Each structure stands twice: as structure tokens, then as C-alpha cells.
């Protein structure tokens, strides 16, 4: 290391600055020369050399440990946490300490007690500080070279591609340490991650700072930030790791006689099957241990009051040949304090209804729930998630932010439920054993006190396709429906709703649910949550049907939102016809339907139209296109309650049930000119009270390769209104 002259001011401050000595090897009192895995040291060169010799990874921590408030928050949230310390126990940890940017002279290398501990002179301390600044500049330049603008955040302005457009420098520090006047300063705290390999210098793979973990002065404690940091570390270093994500959260309050539980979050990126067992103590009577992909759950209905401390040990296992190999992991001591059940807030008694929102599917409806809260504070919950019908019981536990929480989380049928009731609303989460989380929304049913007169009646609506928001298997045959499905529903005087309809592939969808009045976004609407598992549990349909009330009720409109239609495909087609269609969301796709509708007015100036489906017909080696001129484009003749299509050459028929609005009929599709093949297609649809209507028909395309040539695809029909001047 190049020697530099020590200034008299620097020497004087070294003689007077003192800090309280802490435990050696920590961020609060790092070693100076010793290089020990899992212990903090200032010996950067020693750690790098050891890594090259044995392949251990290296972390370099740029910090103003004795003065930097952000560094203190990073310690409280991450570096001082058991999860982080366990994950870095076999890693070389290097701490590079710096003074304030305004030259405050408050650092370990200015402290006479630390110098005595380190066994170094003030000249050696000065050289170490110079080295720290040189390394800081080196890693900043490496950052710019790699264009990793989101990994190392330094005290500079940079563009998104890593090019420096403005640099903050400190001439006083530059002069003091003999540094170039253009040296650049990393933002403290920054943790740089270097991957080790035997015989090679450790290589930069990533970095993070406090703000990237959500830690700030306005948010000083961020639960789970240690797990986030460990997750980044494992990803960058390619490590396999499993352990408890929040080992400090190990004390839980439970209640007798009701389902309650303790959730222990777990990190497992080994790719192996997670396991857990009790290795010390005994679970309170009534509790059992359950294991999900991202948690361990101690759940049940405790029978006796008392406190118990139990040791829960993790393990992972894998099948190797005919044997199962199990690797034991860390053990966490958990305290379970079982208290007698007491009523906390009976004022929230009533029946609540709601739905599950899949955040990975644009909040598409993915399940339904009902919850009943009795006057004594007990809760019963019925839940449908991923096609499973589950039942729970719980109790009001404690107030938090004006809401009363279910007592802990409860488990049954591979789902963990965490709910909150606040006023008339229900919210929270449902997490499956596979780790998939759903949001919960709902309202208390107040229809007895205020009957839903502004919603009652019969409604029809179309379910439009959205091919642009559809996913299919890679390389699959496209079986994306373009026809219109439909639905009808009746809102009863008690708020109950019965619905029935068909998707555009002919699949029937029916069920019942209460209408939920919601005022989200300042707009009041009746919400009918729809969720049905279909195709022998290989698919599903979910949506929110919104009824917007106006005066009079006959002018109510219907819209669709948060929709998803998932079809798993046929085994005979190797599931290559599968699709997932999202966001079939449109305003005014239906409305309140008058069963005494004036058919003459409804079909006045309307046309029945079949757009070209874009298919052909193959006979031998020849392919015959569809004759466009013979596609239905027909007007109506109305006489009393009878509606007929005008005379036509394709035998198109039309009928409508005045009481339901359901339409159906047939027409011929002609291939070739002159005609070589005629195919009869049956269609069905529904009238839209907002004008016109739509439907679908199914048709195979025999020009496709086998076995797809027999697959019936969905195409649209429309009853459109002609604008008459």
C-alpha cells in the first residue's frame, strides 16, 4: 500500500476520538487482521486471498458504522438478524469504514481504543482509510462499467444505462487522503456480494442497500427485509439454503376451543421436499404440525390453558434411487401461550360474503367465501379455493388499527387463512400449501335492514372474448375462442342471486351467491362474485359481475371485471388446445331485462350477422375456401311474439325466448364456388338490454393436421343495431 503523510489535525483527532468497545468480529467492533468466516473484519486483502485459496464467498460492506443512521437501520433489519447471520456463517465478511462526507473524523480508524485493539499505529490507520477510499472508487467504476445502475447506488447521478452524468465529490477528503479530485462516493450502507472460486479472484455478482429492501427513515423496521436480503444473496451466489425466515418471531398467543395457529415462514430454495417435526417439548393438546412449501404451521383447537415451549426442526428430503435421503436443518424454539376464549367485540356479528383475488392474474376472481360472526365473537368460515371446499372456526383476538383479527392463522385442506373484519368489511389473505397467496375482499350482508330494491330483477349479459390477453402452451395449436358466451341472473329481494349461462365453448356455468354492495373508488355497485371449477378440475371461470344502479331500476347496467377463463386442454390432444384468457372486461355488456320486452322494438333496425370464421374445407388434396357471399347478413321480421329472419339461401333460423332473452338457431356454411361442401352450424346467445346481442357457434377446421382437424373451435354471431339516419 502506498504511504501518505499524516496531517497534524488527523493525528490530533486520533488521539481524542473514543468509542465504547463491543464484541469483536461484529459490525460494531470488527477485527482488523483476523479473517474468520462469519466474522466481520477490515482485512480486505486477507479475505480476498483466503477466498481464492478455499473458494468461500466474500461480502464487502461500505459503511459509516459509527455515525450513519441508515447503516444502523440496516443492522437492525438485516445484518443483526439470526437469519442473515446463519446465511453468512461460512462467508468472509469485510467491513470498510468511512468518515462523514463533510469530514467528521468519526470512524473506527480514528478511535484510540480501536487502534489499541487492532494493534496498529496512526500511520497504519491512515493508510487503511486511504485504501478504503480507493476500493470505494474501484467498485463504483466497476459498477459503471457493468451498467448495474440498480445494484450499487453511489453518491452520483447516473442514467439508466450506467453512464455518469454528474458526480458528487468532496475536495476536502480528496486533499486529505491524496485522492484524485474526481473520486466518487458510494452511498452508505452498500453491501457488495463477491462469489468465490478456488484459484480465482472473487467476482462481483450483485449488491444492495437499505432502500432497496424498503428500509428508510420513515420506515425504520421492515419485517421480512432480512429474508429478502438472504434471498438475493442465495440467488446471486447460486446457494441451496433452507431455514426459518423469521426466527425471532417465535412467540404466539392461542385460544382454547377454537381453531388457531402459529405460522412459521420458511425459506427453501434447495428444490427438495420440506419437512418439520417436534424434537423437544410437546405441542399443546389439540394442535398438530403441518408443512407447506413456504411455511410450517402449528394449528388446531387447543383444549387446555397453559404455556409450552417446543423445538421445531426443519429438514429436506429427496429420492435417490429407491432410497429417501433426508438432511436435518435448523431448530427453532417456539413458545405457545394458550389462553381461555373470551369475547372481544360482539358488535361485528353478522354474515359476510366475499371473494378471493389472484394477484398474479390481475386480481381475477379465484374463489368465494362466507363468514358468520356470532354475538359471542366466534367465527365460522366457508371457503372455496382452487376447487376445494373448506370450513374453519375462529374467534376475535385483538384490535389492530381498528380491525379485529382472526386468532392467528388456521389451516385445513392445505390453506392458511389470515382475515381481518373492520366495520362492514372483510379483508386479508388465503395462502395455499403451495405458497400461492390470494387477497380477500368482502362485505357484511345488510340486506335485512336495507332490502336491495335498487338491484332486484332479472338480468342478461354477454361474456366477450379477449384474444389479446390469452396465453397458450409454447408451440401449441391456437384454440382461442372468439365467440361470445352469455349469462343470466336474478337478484332476489333478500340479495340472493342465482345465475346460469354458457361460455363460448358451450361449457355450462351456473351457481348462486349473495349480491355484495361495494363502494370502492367512490362508486357504489352491486358485485356478484362468480367462480366455478370446470373441465373436471382442469380449468375454471371467475369474474366480478358489476350491477350499477340507476333510477329507474330497469335502466341498471351490467359490466364485467377481474375475469379469467382457464381451460386445461384435452389429453387426446396432449393438452395443446389449452388456453388461459384474461380480462374479458367491458362496460355495459348487459343490463336489467324486461321479460315483457317489446320484440318489435328490440329487433327493429337489427341485423343477424356471422363474421367470416377464417376456416376452409379439405377434400382429398383440395382445399375449398368459405364462400363469403353466403355468410348470413340478414334482417328480421317480427309478428307479435314471433321473430324470424328474412328469407335466405343458407337456411338460417332464429328464435328467442321472450321470458329469458336466450336466442338460438342454425345456419349453413358453404365451402367452394360452386358449392363443394355445406356444413350446418348451431348457435346460441342472449339479448343485451343495452341493444343487440351476441353468441357463439362451434366449428371444426378439417384443414388442420390430425388430431386437431376434429377440434370444434368457437366463433361469434352478432345481433347488431343498424344506425338509421
C-alpha positions in Angstrom: 0.0 0.0 0.0 1.3 3.5 -0.9 2.2 5.6 2.2 0.9 9.1 2.6 1.8 11.8 5.1 -0.4 12.0 8.1 -1.7 15.5 8.8 -1.3 17.0 12.3 -5.1 17.6 12.6 -5.7 13.9 11.7 -3.2 12.8 14.4 -4.8 15.0 17.0 -8.2 13.7 16.4 -7.0 10.1 16.5 -5.7 10.9 20.0 -9.0 12.2 21.3 -11.8 10.2 19.5 -13.1 7.2 21.5 -15.9 4.7 21.2 -17.1 2.0 23.5 -15.6 -1.4 22.7 -18.1 -4.0 21.5 -17.9 -7.8 20.9 -15.0 -8.4 18.4 -16.0 -9.7 14.9 -19.2 -7.7 14.7 -20.1 -4.7 12.7 -19.9 -2.7 15.9 -16.3 -3.8 16.5 -14.7 -5.6 13.5 -11.5 -7.5 13.6 -8.6 -5.7 11.9 -6.3 -8.6 10.8 -8.2 -11.8 11.6 -10.1 -13.4 8.7 -12.7 -15.8 10.1 -15.8 -16.9 8.2 -19.0 -15.3 9.6 -17.0 -12.6 11.5 -16.6 -9.0 10.3 -13.0 -7.8 9.6 -11.3 -4.9 8.0 -8.7 -7.1 6.3 -10.0 -6.9 2.7 -6.7 -8.3 1.2 -6.7 -11.2 3.6 -10.3 -12.1 2.9 -9.8 -12.0 -0.9 -6.6 -14.2 -0.6 -8.4 -16.7 1.6 -11.4 -16.8 -0.8 -9.0 -17.5 -3.7 -7.5 -20.4 -1.7 -10.7 -22.1 -0.5 -13.5 -20.7 -2.7 -15.5 -19.1 0.1 -17.7 -16.1 -0.9 -17.0 -12.6 0.2 -19.2 -9.7 1.3 -17.8 -6.1 1.3 -19.8 -3.7 3.5 -19.3 0.0 2.8 -20.5 1.8 5.9 -20.2 4.8 8.2 -20.8 2.5 11.1 -20.2 4.9 13.9 -22.3 7.8 12.6 -24.6 6.6 9.7 -28.3 6.2 10.7 -29.1 4.3 7.6 -26.4 1.8 8.5 -27.9 1.4 11.9 -31.3 0.6 10.3 -29.7 -2.0 8.0 -28.2 -3.7 11.1 -31.5 -3.7 13.0 -33.4 -5.2 10.0 -30.8 -7.4 8.3 -27.1 -7.7 9.5 -28.0 -8.2 13.1 -30.8 -10.8 12.4 -30.3 -14.5 13.1 -31.5 -15.4 9.6 -28.8 -13.3 7.9 -26.1 -14.4 10.4 -26.9 -18.1 9.7 -26.8 -17.5 5.9 -23.4 -15.8 6.1 -21.8 -18.0 8.7 -19.4 -19.6 6.1 -18.8 -16.3 4.2 -15.9 -13.8 4.6 -17.3 -10.5 5.8 -15.3 -7.4 5.1 -16.2 -4.0 6.7 -14.8 -0.9 5.1 -15.5 2.1 7.4 -15.6 5.7 6.3 -15.9 9.1 7.9 -18.7 11.6 7.3 -18.8 13.2 3.9 -18.3 16.5 5.5 -15.2 15.3 7.2 -16.5 14.5 10.6 -13.5 12.3 11.6 -15.8 9.8 13.4 -14.8 6.3 12.3 -13.2 3.3 13.9 -9.8 4.2 12.4 -9.8 7.5 14.4 -10.5 5.8 17.7 -7.6 5.2 20.0 -9.3 2.2 21.7 -9.9 0.6 18.4 -6.3 1.2 17.3 -5.1 -0.4 20.5 -7.4 -3.4 19.9 -6.1 -3.7 16.3 -2.5 -3.2 17.3 -1.8 -0.6 14.7 -0.3 2.9 14.6 -2.0 6.1 13.4 0.1 5.9 10.2 -1.2 2.4 9.5 -4.8 3.6 10.3 -4.3 6.4 7.8 -3.2 4.1 5.1 -6.1 1.8 5.7 -8.5 4.7 5.3 -6.9 5.6 2.1 -7.2 2.0 0.9 -10.9 2.1 1.8 -11.5 5.1 -0.4 -9.5 3.6 -3.3 -11.7 0.4 -3.0 -14.8 2.5 -2.9 -13.8 4.3 -6.2 -12.8 0.9 -7.7 -16.2 -0.7 -7.0 -18.0 2.4 -8.2 -16.1 2.3 -11.5 -16.8 -1.4 -11.8 -20.5 -0.6 -11.3 -20.5 1.9 -14.2 -18.6 -0.5 -16.5 -21.1 -3.2 -15.9 -24.1 -0.8 -16.2 -25.6 -2.1 -13.0 -27.4 1.1 -12.1 -29.8 -0.7 -9.8 -27.3 -2.7 -7.9 -24.8 -0.2 -6.5 -26.2 3.1 -5.6 -23.5 5.7 -5.1 -23.3 9.4 -4.3 -23.6 10.3 -8.0 -26.2 10.9 -10.7 -26.3 8.2 -13.4 -28.5 7.4 -16.3 -30.4 4.1 -16.6 -27.6 2.6 -18.7 -25.0 3.4 -16.0 -23.3 6.4 -17.6 -22.2 9.1 -15.2 -24.0 12.4 -15.9 -23.0 14.2 -12.7 -20.7 13.2 -9.8 -20.7 14.5 -6.2 -17.1 14.8 -4.9 -15.6 16.1 -1.7 -12.4 18.1 -2.3 -11.6 18.2 1.4 -11.5 14.4 1.6 -9.7 14.2 -1.7 -7.0 16.6 -0.5 -6.7 14.9 2.9 -6.1 11.4 1.5 -4.3 12.4 -1.7 -7.1 11.1 -3.9 -8.0 12.3 -7.4 -10.4 15.2 -7.2 -12.9 13.2 -9.3 -13.2 10.3 -6.9 -16.7 9.0 -6.4 -18.5 8.1 -3.2 -20.7 5.0 -2.7 -24.0 5.6 -0.8 -23.7 4.2 2.7 -24.7 1.5 3.5 -24.0 -0.7 0.5 -23.3 -4.5 0.6 -21.3 -5.8 -2.3 -21.5 -9.6 -3.0 -18.5 -11.4 -4.5 -18.6 -15.1 -5.5 -15.6 -17.2 -4.6 -13.9 -20.0 -6.6 -10.8 -21.9 -5.8 -7.8 -20.5 -7.6 -9.7 -17.4 -8.8 -10.3 -13.9 -7.5 -13.8 -13.4 -6.1 -16.1 -11.9 -8.7 -18.8 -9.2 -8.3 -22.3 -10.7 -8.7 -24.6 -8.2 -7.1 -25.2 -5.6 -4.3 -27.9 -4.0 -2.3 -28.5 -1.1 0.0 -31.1 -0.3 2.7 -33.6 1.5 0.5 -33.8 -1.5 -2.0 -35.1 -3.6 0.9 -37.7 -1.0 1.8 -35.8 0.4 4.8 -35.8 4.1 5.3 -36.1 6.8 8.0 -39.8 6.8 7.6 -40.0 3.0 7.6 -37.2 2.0 10.0 -38.4 -1.5 10.7 -39.4 -3.7 7.8 -40.5 -7.2 8.7 -39.1 -9.7 6.2 -36.3 -7.5 4.9 -33.8 -10.0 6.3 -35.4 -12.8 4.3 -35.4 -10.6 1.2 -31.7 -9.9 1.6 -30.9 -13.6 2.2 -33.0 -14.4 -0.9 -30.9 -12.0 -3.0 -27.7 -13.5 -1.6 -28.8 -17.1 -2.4 -29.9 -16.2 -5.9 -26.7 -14.3 -6.8 -24.4 -16.9 -5.3 -26.4 -19.9 -6.5 -26.7 -21.3 -3.0 -29.1 -24.0 -1.8 -30.5 -23.0 1.6 -33.3 -23.8 3.9 -34.2 -22.3 7.2 -36.7 -20.3 9.2 -37.4 -16.9 7.6 -38.2 -15.0 10.8 -36.6 -17.0 13.7 -37.1 -14.0 16.1 -40.9 -14.3 15.7 -41.3 -17.4 17.9 -43.9 -16.5 20.5 -47.6 -17.0 19.8 -50.9 -16.5 21.6 -53.7 -19.1 21.1 -57.2 -19.7 22.5 -59.0 -22.7 23.8 -61.8 -24.3 21.9 -61.3 -22.5 18.6 -59.1 -23.1 15.6 -56.0 -21.0 15.8 -52.4 -21.5 15.0 -48.8 -20.3 14.6 -47.3 -19.7 11.2 -43.5 -20.1 10.9 -42.3 -18.7 7.5 -39.6 -20.8 5.8 -37.1 -20.2 3.0 -36.3 -23.3 0.9 -34.6 -23.0 -2.4 -33.0 -26.5 -2.4 -35.6 -28.0 -4.7 -36.1 -30.7 -2.2 -39.2 -31.6 -0.1 -39.5 -29.7 3.1 -40.3 -31.4 6.4 -40.6 -30.5 10.0 -41.0 -32.3 13.3 -41.1 -31.6 17.1 -37.7 -32.5 18.6 -38.2 -31.1 22.1 -41.1 -30.3 24.3 -44.7 -31.2 23.4 -47.4 -29.4 21.4 -50.4 -28.3 23.4 -53.3 -30.8 23.2 -55.4 -30.2 20.1 -52.5 -28.8 17.9 -50.8 -30.6 15.0 -47.9 -29.7 12.7 -48.4 -29.0 9.0 -45.9 -28.3 6.3 -46.4 -26.1 3.2 -43.9 -25.1 0.6 -43.1 -21.8 2.3 -44.2 -22.3 5.9 -44.6 -24.6 8.9 -47.9 -24.3 10.7 -48.8 -25.4 14.2 -52.6 -25.4 14.1 -55.7 -26.8 15.7 -58.1 -26.1 18.6 -56.2 -26.1 21.9 -58.0 -27.8 24.7 -56.1 -26.6 27.8 -54.9 -23.3 29.1 -51.1 -23.1 29.6 -47.8 -22.3 28.1 -45.5 -24.7 26.2 -42.1 -24.3 24.6 -41.4 -26.8 21.7 -38.4 -27.2 19.4 -39.4 -27.5 15.7 -36.6 -28.9 13.4 -36.7 -28.4 9.6 -35.4 -31.0 7.2 -35.3 -31.5 3.4 -35.5 -34.9 1.6 -35.1 -36.2 -1.9 -35.5 -39.6 -3.6 -32.2 -41.1 -4.8 -32.8 -44.4 -6.4 -35.0 -46.4 -4.1 -33.9 -44.5 -1.0 -35.1 -41.3 0.5 -32.2 -39.2 1.8 -33.1 -36.7 4.5 -30.9 -33.7 5.6 -31.6 -32.2 9.0 -31.7 -28.4 9.3 -32.1 -25.7 12.0 -34.2 -26.0 15.1 -36.4 -23.1 16.3 -37.8 -23.0 19.9 -41.4 -21.8 19.8 -43.4 -20.6 22.8 -47.2 -21.2 22.6 -49.3 -19.4 25.2 -52.8 -20.9 25.3 -55.4 -18.6 26.9 -59.1 -19.1 27.6 -61.5 -17.9 25.0 -63.1 -14.5 25.7 -65.5 -12.3 23.7 -63.8 -9.2 22.5 -66.1 -7.5 20.0 -69.6 -8.9 19.5 -70.7 -5.7 17.7 -69.4 -7.1 14.4 -71.9 -10.0 14.4 -73.4 -10.9 11.0 -72.9 -12.7 7.8 -70.1 -11.6 5.4 -69.6 -12.6 1.8 -66.6 -12.1 -0.4 -64.2 -13.4 -3.0 -60.5 -14.3 -3.4 -58.4 -12.3 -5.8 -55.5 -13.8 -7.6 -52.9 -11.0 -7.7 -50.9 -13.0 -10.3 -53.9 -12.9 -12.6 -54.7 -9.2 -12.5 -56.9 -9.7 -9.4 -59.1 -12.2 -11.2 -61.7 -13.9 -9.0 -60.3 -17.2 -7.9 -62.6 -18.4 -5.1 -65.5 -17.5 -2.8 -66.1 -17.3 0.9 -68.8 -16.7 3.5 -68.1 -15.9 7.2 -70.6 -15.9 10.0 -69.8 -14.0 13.2 -72.0 -14.8 16.2 -72.9 -12.5 19.1 -70.3 -14.2 21.4 -67.5 -13.4 19.0 -67.0 -16.8 17.4 -66.4 -17.1 13.7 -67.3 -19.8 11.2 -65.8 -19.6 7.7 -66.7 -21.4 4.5 -64.1 -21.1 1.7 -63.8 -22.3 -1.8 -60.2 -22.1 -3.2 -58.8 -23.9 -6.1 -61.9 -26.1 -6.2 -61.6 -27.2 -2.6 -64.5 -26.5 -0.2 -63.1 -25.8 3.3 -64.6 -24.9 6.7 -62.9 -23.1 9.6 -63.8 -21.7 13.0 -62.1 -18.9 14.9 -62.5 -16.1 17.5 -61.9 -12.4 17.8 -58.5 -12.0 19.2 -57.2 -8.4 19.4 -57.7 -5.0 17.9 -55.2 -3.7 15.5 -55.7 -0.5 13.5 -59.5 -0.5 14.2 -59.8 -4.1 12.8 -60.3 -7.3 14.8 -58.1 -10.2 13.6 -58.9 -13.9 13.5 -57.0 -15.6 16.3 -53.8 -16.4 14.5 -53.9 -18.3 11.2 -55.7 -21.5 10.7 -55.1 -24.5 8.5 -57.2 -27.0 6.7 -57.2 -28.6 3.3 -53.8 -27.0 2.5 -54.7 -23.4 3.1 -53.7 -20.8 5.7 -56.2 -18.0 6.4 -55.5 -14.6 7.9 -58.6 -12.4 8.0 -59.5 -9.0 9.4 -63.0 -7.6 10.0 -63.4 -3.9 10.2 -66.9 -2.3 10.3 -68.8 -3.9 7.4 -65.7 -5.1 5.5 -63.7 -8.3 5.5 -60.2 -8.4 4.1 -57.0 -10.5 4.4 -55.2 -13.3 2.7 -55.5 -17.0 1.9 -52.3 -18.9 1.3 -52.2 -22.5 -0.1 -49.7 -25.1 0.9 -48.0 -24.5 -2.5 -47.3 -20.9 -1.3 -49.8 -19.2 -3.6 -51.4 -16.2 -2.0 -54.8 -14.7 -2.7 -56.3 -11.4 -1.5 -59.7 -11.5 0.3 -62.3 -8.8 -0.1 -66.0 -8.8 1.0 -68.8 -7.0 2.8 -71.3 -7.7 5.6 -74.7 -8.6 4.4 -77.0 -5.8 5.5 -79.9 -6.6 3.2 -82.3 -7.4 6.0 -82.0 -3.9 7.3 -82.0 -2.4 3.8 -83.6 -4.6 1.1 -81.8 -4.3 -2.3 -84.8 -2.9 -4.2 -82.5 -0.9 -6.5 -80.9 -4.2 -7.7 -83.8 -6.7 -7.8 -84.8 -8.2 -11.0 -83.7 -10.3 -14.0 -80.5 -9.5 -15.9 -78.8 -10.7 -19.1 -75.2 -10.2 -20.2 -72.7 -11.2 -22.9 -69.2 -12.6 -22.0 -66.9 -11.1 -24.6 -63.6 -12.7 -25.7 -60.2 -11.1 -25.4 -57.8 -13.0 -27.6 -55.2 -10.3 -27.0 -54.9 -11.3 -23.3 -54.8 -15.1 -23.8 -51.9 -17.5 -23.1 -51.4 -20.9 -24.7 -48.8 -23.6 -24.2 -45.5 -23.0 -26.1 -45.8 -24.2 -29.7 -49.4 -25.1 -29.1 -52.3 -25.1 -31.6 -54.3 -21.9 -31.1 -57.7 -22.8 -29.8 -58.5 -19.3 -28.5 -62.3 -18.7 -28.6 -63.7 -15.7 -30.5 -67.4 -16.3 -29.8 -69.4 -14.6 -27.1 -70.6 -16.5 -24.0 -73.6 -15.3 -22.0 -75.1 -15.4 -18.6 -78.5 -14.6 -17.0 -79.1 -14.0 -13.3 -81.9 -13.0 -10.9 -81.4 -10.7 -7.9 -84.0 -11.7 -5.2 -85.4 -9.4 -2.6 -83.1 -10.8 0.1 -80.0 -10.1 -2.0 -79.5 -13.7 -3.1 -78.5 -14.3 -6.7 -79.0 -17.3 -9.0 -77.1 -17.3 -12.3 -76.7 -19.6 -15.3 -75.1 -19.4 -18.7 -72.7 -20.8 -21.2 -69.1 -19.9 -22.1 -68.2 -19.5 -25.7 -67.1 -23.2 -26.0 -70.5 -24.4 -24.8 -69.5 -25.1 -21.2 -72.3 -24.5 -18.8 -71.7 -22.2 -15.8 -74.3 -21.9 -13.0 -74.4 -21.2 -9.3 -75.7 -18.9 -6.6 -74.1 -16.2 -4.4 -75.2 -13.2 -2.4 -75.0 -9.8 -4.1 -72.4 -7.7 -2.3 -72.7 -3.9 -2.3 -69.3 -2.2 -2.7 -68.4 1.4 -2.8 -64.7 1.1 -3.9 -63.4 4.1 -5.7 -66.4 6.2 -4.6 -68.8 4.4 -7.0 -71.5 2.2 -5.5 -72.2 -1.1 -7.3 -73.7 -4.5 -6.6 -71.0 -7.1 -7.0 -71.8 -10.7 -8.0 -68.6 -12.8 -7.5 -68.6 -15.8 -9.8 -66.2 -18.7 -9.5 -66.7 -22.1 -10.9 -64.2 -25.0 -11.3 -64.7 -26.6 -14.8 -63.4 -29.3 -17.1 -63.1 -32.0 -14.4 -61.0 -29.6 -12.2 -58.6 -28.8 -15.2 -59.9 -25.3 -15.5 -62.1 -22.6 -14.1 -64.0 -19.4 -14.8 -64.0 -16.4 -12.4 -65.4 -12.9 -12.7 -66.9 -9.9 -10.9 -70.3 -9.1 -12.4 -71.0 -5.4 -11.5 -74.5 -4.1 -11.4 -74.6 -0.3 -11.5 -77.9 1.1 -10.0 -79.7 4.0 -11.6 -83.3 5.3 -11.5 -85.5 3.5 -12.5 -84.1 0.0 -11.9 -84.9 -1.0 -15.4 -82.0 1.2 -16.6 -79.4 -0.7 -14.5 -76.4 -1.7 -16.5 -74.0 -4.7 -16.1 -70.3 -4.8 -16.6 -67.6 -7.4 -16.2 -64.2 -7.0 -14.5 -61.4 -9.2 -13.0 -62.2 -12.1 -15.3 -60.3 -15.2 -16.1 -61.2 -18.3 -18.1 -58.8 -21.2 -17.8 -59.1 -24.3 -20.0 -56.6 -27.2 -19.4 -57.0 -28.9 -22.7 -57.7 -32.5 -23.9 -55.4 -35.4 -23.1 -56.0 -36.8 -26.6 -54.5 -33.6 -28.0 -51.6 -33.6 -25.5 -53.2 -30.6 -23.9 -52.0 -28.4 -26.8 -55.5 -26.9 -27.1 -55.3 -25.3 -23.6 -55.6 -21.6 -23.0 -56.0 -19.0 -20.3 -58.0 -15.9 -21.3 -57.9 -12.9 -19.0 -59.6 -9.5 -18.8 -62.8 -10.2 -20.7 -63.7 -6.9 -19.2 -66.2 -4.5 -20.7 -68.6 -1.8 -19.7 -72.3 -2.2 -20.5 -72.2 -5.9 -21.6 -75.7 -6.3 -20.2 -78.5 -4.9 -18.0 -81.9 -5.3 -16.4 -84.1 -7.4 -18.7 -87.8 -6.8 -19.2 -89.5 -10.2 -19.6 -92.4 -8.4 -21.3 -90.0 -6.9 -23.8 -91.5 -5.4 -27.0 -89.8 -7.7 -29.5 -90.8 -5.5 -32.4 -88.9 -2.6 -30.8 -86.0 -4.8 -29.7 -85.3 -6.1 -33.2 -86.2 -3.0 -35.2 -83.3 -1.9 -37.4 -81.3 -5.0 -36.4 -79.2 -7.5 -38.5 -78.2 -11.0 -37.8 -74.5 -11.2 -38.8 -72.0 -14.1 -38.9 -68.4 -12.8 -39.4 -66.1 -14.9 -41.6 -64.5 -17.5 -39.2 -61.4 -17.8 -41.4 -61.7 -21.6 -41.9 -61.7 -23.8 -45.1 -62.7 -27.3 -46.0 -60.4 -30.0 -47.2 -61.4 -32.8 -49.5 -58.6 -35.1 -50.6 -55.8 -32.9 -51.8 -58.1 -29.9 -52.5 -58.9 -27.1 -50.1 -62.1 -25.1 -50.6 -62.5 -21.6 -49.1 -65.6 -20.4 -47.3 -68.0 -18.5 -49.7 -68.1 -15.0 -48.1 -71.2 -14.1 -50.2 -73.3 -16.8 -48.5 -72.5 -15.8 -44.9 -75.6 -14.7 -43.0 -76.2 -10.9 -43.1 -79.9 -10.8 -42.6 -82.7 -8.6 -41.3 -85.7 -9.6 -39.1 -89.4 -9.9 -39.5 -91.4 -9.5 -36.2 -95.0 -10.5 -35.8 -96.4 -10.4 -32.2 -94.1 -12.6 -30.1 -92.6 -14.3 -33.2 -89.2 -13.2 -34.5 -87.9 -14.6 -37.8 -85.0 -14.0 -40.0 -85.8 -12.7 -43.5 -85.8 -15.3 -46.3 -82.3 -16.5 -47.1 -80.2 -19.1 -49.0 -78.4 -20.6 -46.1 -81.3 -22.0 -44.1 -80.6 -19.6 -41.3 -83.1 -19.8 -38.4 -83.7 -17.7 -35.4 -85.8 -18.0 -32.2 -85.8 -16.0 -29.0 -87.4 -16.9 -25.6 -89.1 -13.6 -24.6 -89.1 -14.6 -20.9 -85.3 -15.2 -20.7 -83.7 -13.4 -23.6 -82.0 -16.5 -24.8 -81.6 -16.8 -28.6 -80.7 -19.8 -30.7 -80.8 -21.1 -34.3 -78.9 -22.7 -37.2 -77.3 -21.7 -40.5 -75.3 -23.3 -43.2 -71.7 -22.5 -44.1 -70.9 -23.1 -47.8 -67.4 -24.0 -48.9 -66.3 -23.7 -52.6 -67.9 -21.8 -55.5 -69.7 -23.7 -56.9 -70.5 -25.3 -53.6 -68.5 -28.4 -52.7 -69.4 -28.8 -49.0 -72.2 -27.5 -46.8 -71.8 -27.6 -43.0 -74.8 -26.9 -40.7 -73.8 -24.8 -37.5 -76.0 -24.4 -34.4 -75.6 -21.2 -32.4 -76.9 -19.7 -29.2 -76.7 -16.3 -27.5 -78.5 -13.7 -25.4 -80.2 -10.4 -26.0 -78.4 -7.4 -24.5 -80.9 -4.9 -23.0 -78.4 -2.2 -24.0 -79.0 -3.1 -27.6 -78.5 -6.1 -29.9 -76.9 -9.3 -28.6 -74.3 -11.9 -29.2 -73.5 -15.6 -29.1 -71.3 -18.3 -30.5 -71.2 -21.5 -32.6 -68.7 -24.3 -32.8 -67.0 -25.5 -36.0 -64.0 -27.8 -36.8 -61.4 -26.9 -39.4 -60.5 -30.1 -41.2 -57.6 -28.5 -43.0 -55.6 -28.8 -39.8 -53.3 -31.7 -39.1 -54.7 -34.6 -37.1 -55.9 -34.8 -34.4 -56.7 -31.1 -34.4 -58.8 -31.4 -37.5 -61.8 -32.6 -35.4 -61.5 -30.0 -32.7 -64.5 -27.7 -32.6 -63.5 -24.1 -32.3 -65.6 -21.1 -31.1 -66.7 -18.3 -33.5 -69.1 -15.4 -33.0 -72.5 -14.4 -34.1 -74.0 -11.0 -33.5 -77.3 -9.2 -33.5 -76.3 -5.7 -34.4 -78.2 -2.5 -34.4 -78.2 -0.5 -37.7 -78.0 3.2 -37.1 -80.8 4.7 -39.2 -80.4 8.4 -40.1 
